[in-house]
Amino acid sequence: MKAAVLHGQKDIRYEEVADPVINKGEVLVKVKACGICGSDLPRVLGKGAHYYPIILGHEFAGEIAAIGDEVSGLAVGDRIACAPLIPCHHCPDCSRGNYSQCKNYTFIGSRIQGAWAEYIKVPAVNAVKLPDGVSFVEGAFFEPATVALHGILLMQGSGGQDVAILGMGTIGLLVLQLVKALGAKRILAMDIDQ
């Protein structure tokens, strides 16, 4: 398959790589849309990558192309987005359901190969089916939208409240849309760029 492979600082090459091989509990996804996260910039432009070569990309959506053993609830052809955090599922934090606190996690497109490729393998439990009417591009916003929503939930929601948002990058713009949808009273958006 073809992939955009980061070989070093400012060294991305579009090249042929081996197709991913799925294991039990995994699905193979044909990538249909993938974003470029702000966290990808220091990996490409600086020294933020964990290792080289690596395929970045953790904000993506696609279509299931193959199913591994012991996978249920998903089928070839299902349209999915993906939660890129892969917790260990064994540590004390995971046993309490605090997967984002896992100390033994891995992360698609950062610690393992990502979605700047034609295909990617992911744990089936990380696949989130896209509702009818949601495009693959919209599905690729699943992960950054969850980042924005997490911040809103930490501040106990926004319904009926005044909300100030500092920074109008991708996450700030998603926060703006979410607090509006959640019924914020007044929204003040601020950024250093006019």
Secondary structure, DSSP 8 states (H G I E B T S, - for coil): -EEEEEEETTEEEEEE-------TTEEEEEEEEE---TTHHHHHHSS--SSSSB----SEEEEEEEE-TT--S--TT-EEEE--EE--S-SHHHHTT-GGG-TT-EEBTTTB--SSBSEEEEEGGGEEE--TT--HHHHHTHHHHHHHHHHHHHTT--TTSEEEEE--SHHHHHHHHHHHHTT-SEEEEE-S--
